[in-house]
Amino acid sequence: MVIEVTDIAKKELDEVLKSKDTEKRLKIYVAGHG
């Protein structure tokens, strides 16, 4: 379970890092996982 959640989080983080609007995406990511 933990591995699956971590894997999903990594994929979402990759999308954030690849996004041109990094600041906005990062805020959304932190809000969803903080």
RAQUI-V502440 format. One record per pair of residues at least 24 apart in sequence whose C-alpha atoms are under 8 Angstrom apart, sorted by the first residue. I is the first residue (numbers start at 1). GAP is how many residues later the second one is. D is the distance in Angstrom with one decimal. If there is no record, write none. Layout:
I_GAP_D / I_GAP_D
//
This chain:
none
//
